[in-house]
């Protein structure tokens, strides 16, 4: 049966329910969000006619919850205007409306009795064939559907979103006893394709996959921290970005999620998994019990493992349970990994450490490896699902089996034995069968060890993805120290940055020109994309700083011109160039996107021309391009100054979009030309598809523009008056004013006496001159140095 989702109902509007509602609104689905009426309403008030005033009162809970969610940071919604796709109501007056939806998602409190009452109510109004799912994080699915009709049970299962629903990619699908296979298949595909998730079908076991393994990991650290005499800061240092985990690491993550939430899940596993070989590990240590008594749950209660007092962050001493000043953590073993860029390549070094850090990694990895091997087939038949769940639900860069592979399967067993642990029998059987790794890469695809067949089989669902890690070497066409060019097939090349933070320096610029040369001679099109944490943080400002300090202005002028010329080459090449930004896309990374034939951006793209933060204006064509875009919007009888001012402010305020969709509002993406992809894993494949469409439609090299309308003194005067007022009001510094005035001169096209049509090169020359002059300013050099050393902007 073909199924489309046009409208969903979300029952329960708490943090999770509102977050899920917002994410469906993000992807263009109409949402009905319902919650209970306020308990204080009397029976008489409930029977009154539904006036507009009474509706407001009766929907107070749902409206307050949604409003709080929309105000929260990070935002659950791509653009605030998408909130209009959500209609609110209450479960007393509006439940009949669920007869007109395609999918009903229950997100009420984690109590089986309440959930069963909600499902009983849903069944009264739901039309046959409608999907019904529960967002439970651990209540067995088979208990929930008891007593419901056959049709209800066939279309019912668990769909566990992780919080926050917009940002965490894990989407666990847990079948009930009678869930139809077609329903599971549909939800898996829908989760991947439309919701942008990693869909993982889990078994109906306590805490499913993600929380079972994740809570084990946290609980084992809770015990290990006491056993080894480690501090909270030390554990967070050891379990953060150095091993490819979020900056919040362990204890700060618990504070954000809430200690009470973690304890609820841990207790559930302890009570419901008596045969788990690590059953006792799920017992809460004393310090956690005491924190629970004191209601030190973390961010929601103002204190947990960390506590903010004024501007200072204090840390909990786990022995005294008193807060103290933060202590800096450092380990010799971590120093050895500073030159290793990728976390996956660090693990071999970390487990060999001779200090406390090395001991910590050996103990924690030994426990994790043994635990995950023993969870097959209990929670999953396939090892890759465990890795997928940990990467998508907990933000790990690598799953436990991938880490074990990186260390070496036999080395992992050796570490386990030293800790008195053993892997599951199937691991030794795997080694005996001739497979010495859990994963292999063949013909551009990932294969995993399948236990029943004792052989490596292909991970399903890869056909719609292009995974650059899998083709980087086998499909390499050319490379230098800054970038690598791969053949994506069908006549399309991909250029992948390989520099630190994907910064754009001389090597990357050379690679862009080389990729265009190759594409024009032998191929049909080019994609510029990568699958790093971020697309690009912009130009290599370290190089700019060194040239400016040494006063090598001729060389700096040439470097800026090379950047501009390369961006114009992206715009005016003989083949279609598609840029695929995601994550941080700042400065030069944004400028590259501005010059593409098409941008295929990830929904999570944070795009901005942020050069003001380092004391300059966009110098790689960004200032020119926004003046050009403003010019293209000028129509007869328009107030042209207002349009130009909007684009000026995008740069002057260093506006950064909080999503790809918001980049349309700032003019950095263009409606009708650029597109958004919700699932980042599909981005390179989608970009390739669009490059191919343009090539096969008969791509014609564009003609350089000579018709950019600039407003001259009329605009320049307005901007200069505005910056004077901003400085007088102490909103900006003297140096901010100087940078803004330079930008104003460029975007106005200079001090021309009347509106004039100019060439792009005219504007590029003005832009380069302004950029270069700002690089001679002491305060600009202070800003660049501060950014290089502190990683944040200086306002001087």
ZADOPA-455659 format. One record per residue (C-alpha): residue number from 1; x, y, z. Coordinates in pm, whole numbers, plus 50000, padded with zeros to 5 digits. Example, Ala and Ser with C-alpha at 12.3 -4.5 7.8 and 13.67 -1.06 7.14 Angstrom:
<recs>
> seq/px/py/pz
> 1/51230/49550/50780
> 2/51367/49894/50714
</recs>
This chain:
<recs>
> seq/px/py/pz
> 1/50000/50000/50000
> 2/50138/50342/49901
> 3/50147/50570/50204
> 4/50206/50945/50220
> 5/50233/51158/50531
> 6/50059/51492/50488
> 7/49945/51546/50844
> 8/50052/51406/51182
> 9/49903/51433/51529
> 10/50137/51453/51828
> 11/49969/51371/52159
> 12/50167/51528/52443
> 13/50336/51868/52414
> 14/50620/51851/52667
> 15/50982/51911/52565
> 16/50987/51595/52355
> 17/50638/51629/52205
> 18/50687/51993/52105
> 19/51031/51906/51965
> 20/50887/51628/51749
> 21/50603/51855/51633
> 22/50857/52122/51534
> 23/51068/51873/51340
> 24/50769/51755/51136
> 25/50689/52123/51071
> 26/51055/52161/50962
> 27/51000/51917/50676
> 28/50671/52074/50562
> 29/50421/51842/50732
> 30/50102/51982/50888
> 31/50095/51904/51262
> 32/49811/51877/51515
> 33/49964/51910/51866
> 34/49736/51811/52153
> 35/49766/51804/52532
> 36/49534/51788/52832
> 37/49324/52083/52949
> 38/49440/52249/53275
> 39/49344/52030/53571
> 40/49195/52325/53762
> 41/48906/52366/53517
> 42/48585/52253/53686
> 43/48337/52010/53531
> 44/48093/52300/53482
> 45/48356/52500/53293
> 46/48432/52197/53081
> 47/48067/52174/52971
> 48/48042/52543/52876
> 49/48017/52646/52512
> 50/48356/52677/52346
> 51/48399/53053/52311
> 52/48730/53190/52182
> 53/48817/53293/52538
> 54/48747/52946/52681
> 55/48950/52784/52402
> 56/49251/52993/52502
> 57/49213/52878/52862
> 58/49159/52513/52767
> 59/49461/52511/52533
> 60/49686/52692/52780
> 61/49911/52393/52853
> 62/49981/52302/52493
> 63/50032/52665/52390
> 64/50271/52738/52677
> 65/50472/52423/52605
> 66/50501/52503/52234
> 67/50590/52868/52299
> 68/50866/52765/52543
> 69/50999/52516/52292
> 70/51009/52774/52012
> 71/51199/53016/52239
> 72/51456/52756/52347
> 73/51814/52751/52223
> 74/51922/52568/52023
> 75/51597/52612/51835
> 76/51384/52306/51752
> 77/51268/52469/51428
> 78/51457/52563/51112
> 79/51271/52893/51071
> 80/51023/53054/51311
> 81/50775/53100/51027
> 82/50747/52721/51000
> 83/50564/52725/51338
> 84/50249/52823/51144
> 85/50236/52461/51025
> 86/50148/52353/51384
> 87/49787/52373/51510
> 88/49731/52327/51883
> 89/49436/52181/52070
> 90/49342/51968/52370
> 91/49259/51602/52410
> 92/48909/51672/52541
> 93/48777/51894/52261
> 94/48995/51808/51965
> 95/49065/51434/51971
> 96/48812/51372/51692
> 97/49046/51565/51456
> 98/49292/51272/51455
> 99/49050/51099/51213
> 100/49203/51321/50944
> 101/49574/51255/51006
> 102/49810/50995/50858
> 103/50024/50927/51165
> 104/49950/50962/51538
> 105/50253/50987/51771
> 106/50200/50944/52144
> 107/50449/51140/52360
> 108/50281/51147/52702
> 109/50439/51077/53042
> 110/50634/50748/53075
> 111/50361/50555/53260
> 112/50205/50248/53104
> 113/49862/50306/53261
> 114/49837/50659/53117
> 115/49965/50549/52776
> 116/49704/50271/52760
> 117/49426/50522/52839
> 118/49554/50748/52559
> 119/49556/50456/52310
> 120/49202/50365/52413
> 121/49096/50723/52337
> 122/49290/50724/52007
> 123/49115/50407/51891
> 124/48774/50574/51926
> 125/48859/50831/51656
> 126/49144/50692/51448
> 127/49055/50577/51096
> 128/49169/50221/51003
> 129/49516/50201/50848
> 130/49645/50511/51030
> 131/49991/50469/51183
> 132/50006/50491/51563
> 133/50344/50500/51737
> 134/50477/50564/52085
> 135/50786/50770/52161
> 136/50858/50567/52474
> 137/51222/50543/52574
> 138/51187/50208/52744
> 139/50837/50079/52823
> 140/50793/49744/52644
> 141/50596/49794/52323
> 142/50403/49467/52360
> 143/50240/49591/52684
> 144/50104/49905/52520
> 145/49904/49748/52239
> 146/49734/49484/52459
> 147/49356/49491/52416
> 148/49362/49702/52103
> 149/49202/49597/51773
> 150/49385/49386/51513
> 151/49414/49685/51276
> 152/49553/49905/51555
> 153/49816/49643/51651
> 154/49924/49588/51289
> 155/49984/49962/51246
> 156/50136/50020/51592
> 157/50502/50023/51703
> 158/50753/50230/51895
> 159/50927/50523/51726
> 160/51183/50656/51971
> 161/51317/51001/51880
> 162/51618/51124/52076
> 163/51609/51468/52236
> 164/51648/51724/52083
> 165/51450/51576/51793
> 166/51589/51821/51536
> 167/51955/51762/51611
> 168/51999/51399/51722
> 169/51967/51163/51428
> 170/51873/50836/51597
> 171/51524/50710/51515
> 172/51466/50374/51685
> 173/51177/50172/51545
> 174/51056/49898/51780
> 175/50800/49650/51646
> 176/50515/49518/51858
> 177/50404/49151/51842
> 178/50175/49212/51543
> 179/50334/49510/51367
> 180/50309/49462/50989
> 181/50644/49434/50809
> 182/50531/49698/50560
> 183/50484/49946/50845
> 184/50841/49892/50968
> 185/50979/49925/50614
> 186/50783/50245/50555
> 187/50894/50405/50883
> 188/51260/50313/50818
> 189/51256/50476/50475
> 190/51053/50776/50594
> 191/51289/50831/50886
> 192/51595/50831/50659
> 193/51457/51017/50359
> 194/51221/51275/50507
> 195/51312/51317/50874
> 196/51687/51306/50802
> 197/51740/51033/51062
> 198/51942/50717/51100
> 199/51662/50459/51124
> 200/51748/50159/51340
> 201/51500/49875/51388
> 202/51550/49757/51748
> 203/51417/49461/51944
> 204/51158/49514/52216
> 205/51411/49492/52501
> 206/51456/49729/52797
> 207/51591/50071/52684
> 208/51617/49934/52327
> 209/51964/49984/52169
> 210/52083/50343/52217
> 211/51999/50387/52584
> 212/52095/50030/52678
> 213/52451/50084/52553
> 214/52469/50457/52631
> 215/52352/50421/52992
> 216/52590/50126/53039
> 217/52874/50351/52922
> 218/52780/50633/53162
> 219/52716/50399/53456
> 220/53050/50225/53403
> 221/53222/50567/53409
> 222/53034/50657/53730
> 223/53192/50352/53893
> 224/53531/50392/53724
> 225/53569/50754/53835
> 226/53560/50640/54200
> 227/53772/50328/54143
> 228/54052/50526/53974
> 229/54022/50844/54183
> 230/53951/51062/53880
> 231/53795/51407/53890
> 232/53491/51514/53689
> 233/53712/51741/53475
> 234/53950/51455/53401
> 235/53671/51223/53284
> 236/53520/51497/53066
> 237/53862/51568/52915
> 238/53913/51198/52838
> 239/53564/51135/52698
> 240/53512/51445/52480
> 241/53639/51553/52137
> 242/53970/51366/52176
> 243/53778/51041/52116
> 244/53525/51190/51875
> 245/53251/51259/52131
> 246/53064/51589/52188
> 247/53235/51871/52381
> 248/52990/51808/52665
> 249/53161/51468/52710
> 250/53010/51271/53003
> 251/52922/51475/53311
> 252/52823/51791/53127
> 253/52600/51581/52900
> 254/52429/51430/53205
> 255/52368/51784/53337
> 256/52207/51885/53007
> 257/51993/51570/52974
> 258/51906/51564/53344
> 259/52038/51324/53608
> 260/51678/51226/53693
> 261/51622/51114/53332
> 262/51938/50902/53336
> 263/51848/50748/53673
> 264/51499/50660/53547
> 265/51644/50465/53253
> 266/51923/50305/53461
> 267/51670/50186/53721
> 268/51451/50047/53444
> 269/51742/49842/53307
> 270/51838/49724/53657
> 271/51483/49609/53731
> 272/51408/49453/53393
> 273/51741/49293/53297
> 274/51817/49050/53584
> 275/52019/48824/53352
> 276/52247/49099/53222
> 277/52605/48993/53310
> 278/52674/49356/53415
> 279/52351/49381/53614
> 280/52519/49527/53926
> 281/52681/49802/53723
> 282/52336/49960/53675
> 283/52309/50012/54054
> 284/52344/50379/54128
> 285/52662/50484/54313
> 286/52623/50668/54645
> 287/52709/51010/54503
> 288/52426/50979/54246
> 289/52172/50879/54513
> 290/52274/51179/54726
> 291/52247/51414/54429
> 292/51899/51277/54359
> 293/51796/51341/54721
> 294/51920/51700/54692
> 295/51747/51739/54350
> 296/52076/51834/54184
> 297/51952/51718/53843
> 298/52169/51946/53630
> 299/52081/52245/53410
> 300/51707/52225/53483
> 301/51766/52272/53860
> 302/52062/52509/53831
> 303/52321/52261/53955
> 304/52438/51906/53895
> 305/52793/51793/53834
> 306/52861/52156/53742
> 307/52717/52475/53889
> 308/52736/52829/53757
> 309/52799/53105/54012
> 310/52817/53444/53843
> 311/53055/53397/53553
> 312/53240/53108/53717
> 313/53165/52741/53652
> 314/53218/52531/53966
> 315/53266/52154/53971
> 316/53126/51900/54216
> 317/53380/51711/54426
> 318/53243/51355/54424
> 319/53400/51272/54763
> 320/53279/51572/54964
> 321/52979/51662/54743
> 322/53083/52025/54769
> 323/53144/52258/54475
> 324/53495/52384/54408
> 325/53682/52582/54144
> 326/53742/52407/53813
> 327/54073/52221/53785
> 328/54254/52194/53451
> 329/54300/51831/53342
> 330/54604/51721/53140
> 331/54753/51383/53049
> 332/55076/51290/52870
> 333/54892/51032/52656
> 334/54661/51299/52515
> 335/54961/51510/52413
> 336/55073/51222/52189
> 337/54751/51248/51987
> 338/54766/51622/51911
> 339/54915/51564/51566
> 340/54655/51297/51479
> 341/54362/51472/51311
> 342/54102/51194/51305
> 343/53974/51045/51633
> 344/53953/50696/51475
> 345/54333/50705/51428
> 346/54396/50801/51793
> 347/54259/50492/51966
> 348/54567/50274/51906
> 349/54781/50539/52074
> 350/54537/50600/52362
> 351/54518/50237/52477
> 352/54899/50215/52487
> 353/54929/50512/52725
> 354/55156/50459/53026
> 355/54974/50710/53249
> 356/54634/50721/53417
> 357/54472/50815/53084
> 358/54600/50497/52917
> 359/54475/50289/53211
> 360/54137/50463/53191
> 361/54098/50389/52819
> 362/54199/50024/52858
> 363/53949/49971/53141
> 364/53659/50159/52978
> 365/53707/50011/52630
> 366/53749/49661/52771
> 367/53415/49693/52950
> 368/53241/49846/52648
> 369/53373/49586/52399
> 370/53271/49294/52619
> 371/52929/49446/52683
> 372/52836/49520/52321
> 373/52954/49178/52201
> 374/52726/49016/52460
> 375/52424/49223/52354
> 376/52407/49036/52023
> 377/52157/48883/51958
> 378/51973/49010/52268
> 379/51912/49370/52154
> 380/52012/49340/51787
> 381/52111/49066/51545
> 382/52349/49296/51358
> 383/52651/49472/51504
> 384/52630/49773/51269
> 385/52295/49872/51427
> 386/52466/49917/51764
> 387/52728/50143/51604
> 388/52461/50337/51414
> 389/52261/50389/51733
> 390/52557/50524/51931
> 391/52668/50757/51653
> 392/52321/50892/51579
> 393/52182/50901/51935
> 394/52484/51003/52140
> 395/52689/51198/51886
> 396/52980/50953/51884
> 397/53197/50987/51574
> 398/53268/50614/51585
> 399/53063/50327/51725
> 400/53208/50068/51967
> 401/53273/49804/51699
> 402/53442/50063/51478
> 403/53666/50164/51770
> 404/53742/49797/51839
> 405/53841/49754/51473
> 406/54067/50061/51498
> 407/54247/49915/51800
> 408/54252/49568/51643
> 409/54009/49290/51731
> 410/54279/49071/51889
> 411/54427/49367/52078
> 412/54078/49444/52211
> 413/54046/49086/52341
> 414/54389/49117/52505
> 415/54278/49436/52685
> 416/53960/49261/52798
> 417/54146/48962/52939
> 418/54374/49195/53136
> 419/54057/49328/53305
> 420/53917/48979/53368
> 421/53661/49004/53086
> 422/53582/48789/52783
> 423/53414/48871/52453
> 424/53105/48680/52340
> 425/53183/48346/52175
> 426/53090/48475/51827
> 427/53390/48712/51827
> 428/53637/48423/51855
> 429/53433/48235/51594
> 430/53470/48535/51363
> 431/53848/48532/51402
> 432/53847/48154/51346
> 433/53648/48196/51024
> 434/53918/48414/50872
> 435/53755/48755/50934
> 436/53987/48970/51143
> 437/53767/49282/51150
> 438/53403/49368/51208
> 439/53392/49585/50895
> 440/53554/49586/50553
> 441/53533/49830/50262
> 442/53483/49675/49918
> 443/53391/49846/49589
> 444/53302/50169/49766
> 445/53061/50000/50011
> 446/53080/49901/50380
> 447/53044/49533/50469
> 448/52992/49396/50821
> 449/53046/49057/50982
> 450/52719/48865/50983
> 451/52714/48614/51269
> 452/52468/48352/51131
> 453/52647/48321/50794
> 454/52998/48377/50940
> 455/53074/48608/50647
> 456/53100/48977/50558
> 457/52778/49110/50403
> 458/52689/49457/50275
> 459/52535/49704/50520
> 460/52187/49766/50374
> 461/52061/50106/50261
> 462/52388/50243/50121
> 463/52273/50270/49761
> 464/52123/50617/49809
> 465/52441/50747/49978
> 466/52789/50832/49855
> 467/53029/50774/50145
> 468/53353/50958/50072
> 469/53547/50752/50329
> 470/53473/50445/50118
> 471/53590/50588/49785
> 472/53859/50834/49890
> 473/54152/50626/49771
> 474/53994/50387/49521
> 475/53834/50668/49319
> 476/54107/50930/49367
> 477/54186/51130/49052
> 478/54425/51389/49199
> 479/54531/51528/49537
> 480/54756/51771/49715
> 481/54806/51850/50085
> 482/54485/52056/50101
> 483/54230/51861/49899
> 484/54150/51544/49710
> 485/53952/51499/49388
> 486/53743/51183/49348
> 487/53545/51040/49058
> 488/53180/51003/49166
> 489/53092/50825/48842
> 490/52866/50935/48554
> 491/53115/51207/48459
> 492/53096/51399/48788
> 493/53400/51479/49005
> 494/53400/51568/49373
> 495/53647/51802/49541
> 496/53692/51727/49912
> 497/53888/51962/50141
> 498/54151/51791/50359
> 499/54291/52096/50542
> 500/54251/52158/50915
> 501/53892/52273/50986
> 502/53859/52266/50604
> 503/54015/52613/50584
> 504/54079/52755/50238
> 505/54443/52835/50163
> 506/54666/52819/49858
> 507/54652/52439/49829
> 508/54272/52433/49836
> 509/54249/52714/49578
> 510/54493/52527/49353
> 511/54280/52214/49393
> 512/53959/52401/49296
> 513/54124/52525/48978
> 514/54262/52178/48905
> 515/53919/52019/48960
> 516/53758/52267/48718
> 517/54038/52209/48463
> 518/53986/51831/48480
> 519/53607/51863/48466
> 520/53617/52092/48162
> 521/53851/51858/47975
> 522/53730/51508/48064
> 523/53414/51521/48280
> 524/53066/51674/48286
> 525/53043/51852/48619
> 526/53192/51916/48963
> 527/53064/51886/49320
> 528/53255/52066/49596
> 529/53159/51881/49914
> 530/53294/51690/50211
> 531/53162/51485/50502
> 532/53364/51644/50780
> 533/53211/51801/51089
> 534/53187/52134/50902
> 535/53205/52241/50537
> 536/53462/52517/50589
> 537/53538/52782/50851
> 538/53671/53008/50574
> 539/54003/53140/50453
> 540/54329/53052/50626
> 541/54352/53365/50843
> 542/54686/53248/50986
> 543/54840/53294/50641
> 544/54676/53638/50603
> 545/54803/53739/50950
> 546/55163/53639/50872
> 547/55166/53832/50541
> 548/55011/54139/50706
> 549/55253/54134/51002
> 550/55550/54099/50765
> 551/55398/54383/50556
> 552/55414/54166/50245
> 553/55131/54362/50087
> 554/55210/54273/49725
> 555/55197/53902/49812
> 556/54879/53956/50016
> 557/54719/54144/49727
> 558/54806/53853/49495
> 559/54665/53600/49744
> 560/54335/53791/49770
> 561/54320/53823/49390
> 562/54382/53448/49355
> 563/54093/53383/49595
> 564/53864/53618/49400
> 565/53970/53474/49064
> 566/53906/53120/49190
> 567/53557/53211/49311
> 568/53486/53369/48972
> 569/53618/53052/48808
> 570/53358/52858/49012
> 571/53092/53097/48874
> 572/53213/53110/48512
> 573/53350/52764/48438
> 574/53245/52561/48136
> 575/53081/52293/48352
> 576/52815/52306/48627
> 577/52963/52348/48976
> 578/52745/52242/49270
> 579/52858/52330/49623
> 580/52732/52116/49915
> 581/52773/52313/50241
> 582/52684/52182/50586
> 583/52761/52271/50946
> 584/52980/52580/50978
> 585/53008/52748/50637
> 586/53182/53073/50717
> 587/53366/53341/50523
> 588/53537/53187/50220
> 589/53325/52871/50250
> 590/53015/53089/50224
> 591/53167/53287/49933
> 592/53226/52963/49743
> 593/52859/52875/49789
> 594/52756/53222/49667
> 595/52939/53162/49337
> 596/52810/52809/49265
> 597/52566/52724/48986
> 598/52360/52555/49255
> 599/52388/52500/49629
> 600/52267/52172/49777
> 601/52284/52263/50147
> 602/52223/52040/50448
> 603/51935/52153/50667
> 604/52192/52197/50945
> 605/52400/52460/50764
> 606/52520/52759/50965
> 607/52618/53001/50690
> 608/52754/53353/50723
> 609/53001/53612/50601
> 610/53169/53662/50939
> 611/53479/53857/50833
> 612/53385/54158/51049
> 613/53480/53942/51348
> 614/53844/53951/51235
> 615/53843/54316/51131
> 616/53799/54287/50753
> 617/53521/54270/50494
> 618/53449/53966/50275
> 619/53735/53974/50022
> 620/53675/53662/49814
> 621/53383/53804/49619
> 622/53131/53802/49904
> 623/53088/54181/49925
> 624/53062/54201/49545
> 625/52812/53917/49529
> 626/52569/54065/49782
> 627/52582/54400/49600
> 628/52502/54206/49279
> 629/52216/54015/49443
> 630/52069/54341/49571
> 631/52096/54486/49220
> 632/51908/54188/49076
> 633/51619/54259/49315
> 634/51583/54625/49216
> 635/51253/54675/49034
> 636/51081/54985/48903
> 637/50948/55211/49182
> 638/51130/55005/49451
> 639/51302/55187/49736
> 640/51636/55045/49622
> 641/51825/55172/49927
> 642/51617/54947/50155
> 643/51705/54637/49953
> 644/52076/54722/49948
> 645/52068/54798/50321
> 646/51938/54447/50398
> 647/52234/54289/50219
> 648/52475/54539/50377
> 649/52349/54440/50725
> 650/52390/54068/50647
> 651/52766/54135/50627
> 652/52798/54422/50877
> 653/52619/54227/51151
> 654/52804/53904/51057
> 655/52466/53728/51043
> 656/52491/53348/51060
> 657/52190/53137/50964
> 658/52080/52889/51229
> 659/51973/52649/50953
> 660/51995/52613/50577
> 661/51639/52746/50550
> 662/51727/53063/50741
> 663/52006/53129/50486
> 664/51727/53205/50235
> 665/51610/53486/50466
> 666/51956/53645/50478
> 667/51997/53625/50099
> 668/52289/53381/50115
> 669/52079/53110/49949
> 670/51840/53184/49663
> 671/51481/53064/49631
> 672/51413/52870/49313
> 673/51781/52790/49261
> 674/51932/52644/49577
> 675/51788/52347/49768
> 676/51799/52192/50115
> 677/51864/51825/50200
> 678/51743/51713/50545
> 679/51956/51397/50559
> 680/52322/51502/50538
> 681/52421/51146/50439
> 682/52235/51196/50111
> 683/52391/51534/50036
> 684/52681/51435/49808
> 685/52458/51197/49610
> 686/52195/51471/49573
> 687/52458/51728/49467
> 688/52591/51482/49206
> 689/52236/51431/49075
> 690/52185/51805/49024
> 691/52525/51850/48858
> 692/52431/51570/48618
> 693/52086/51719/48544
> 694/52245/52054/48453
> 695/52513/51886/48240
> 696/52267/51665/48053
> 697/52028/51957/47993
> 698/52307/52126/47797
> 699/52507/52352/48031
> 700/52622/52682/47879
> 701/52907/52877/48034
> 702/52758/53200/48180
> 703/52855/53541/48042
> 704/53036/53772/48284
> 705/52812/54041/48427
> 706/52848/54404/48321
> 707/52506/54517/48440
> 708/52538/54543/48819
> 709/52351/54854/48930
> 710/52529/55044/49208
> 711/52376/55349/49377
> 712/52691/55554/49444
> 713/52676/55860/49672
> 714/52304/55811/49735
> 715/52371/55480/49916
> 716/52710/55576/50055
> 717/52567/55881/50229
> 718/52293/55675/50392
> 719/52542/55413/50517
> 720/52788/55675/50653
> 721/52513/55856/50844
> 722/52402/55520/50988
> 723/52752/55420/51105
> 724/52802/55767/51262
> 725/52481/55723/51462
> 726/52576/55369/51565
> 727/52914/55488/51694
> 728/52761/55789/51870
> 729/52517/55557/52044
> 730/52811/55335/52148
> 731/52663/55037/51964
> 732/52983/54994/51764
> 733/53348/55083/51821
> 734/53553/55327/51615
> 735/53715/55032/51435
> 736/53376/54869/51368
> 737/53275/55199/51204
> 738/53588/55202/50990
> 739/53522/54846/50865
> 740/53153/54925/50800
> 741/53243/55238/50604
> 742/53484/55038/50386
> 743/53207/54788/50318
> 744/52966/55072/50243
> 745/53207/55212/49983
> 746/53229/54874/49809
> 747/52857/54796/49810
> 748/52764/55147/49696
> 749/53011/55110/49410
> 750/53223/55396/49539
> 751/53125/55765/49547
> 752/52975/55777/49198
> 753/52751/56081/49151
> 754/52452/55877/49025
> 755/52332/55516/48995
> 756/52552/55337/48741
> 757/52585/54995/48577
> 758/52927/54843/48653
> 759/53108/54514/48597
> 760/53170/54249/48860
> 761/53544/54310/48823
> 762/53494/54677/48912
> 763/53336/54569/49245
> 764/53598/54299/49304
> 765/53875/54557/49269
> 766/53703/54785/49523
> 767/53654/54488/49756
> 768/54019/54379/49733
> 769/54145/54731/49792
> 770/53925/54766/50103
> 771/54030/54425/50238
> 772/54398/54505/50186
> 773/54375/54847/50352
> 774/54209/54694/50659
> 775/54494/54441/50686
> 776/54729/54737/50746
> 777/54531/54838/51056
> 778/54674/54746/51398
> 779/54328/54678/51540
> 780/54249/54435/51258
> 781/54572/54246/51330
> 782/54473/54233/51700
> 783/54137/54084/51599
> 784/54296/53822/51374
> 785/54550/53727/51641
> 786/54277/53699/51906
> 787/54072/53470/51680
> 788/54378/53252/51610
> 789/54470/53217/51978
> 790/54131/53228/52154
> 791/53896/53099/51882
> 792/53646/53385/51931
> 793/53607/53742/51803
> 794/53757/54046/51976
> 795/53562/54373/51986
> 796/53825/54647/52002
</recs>
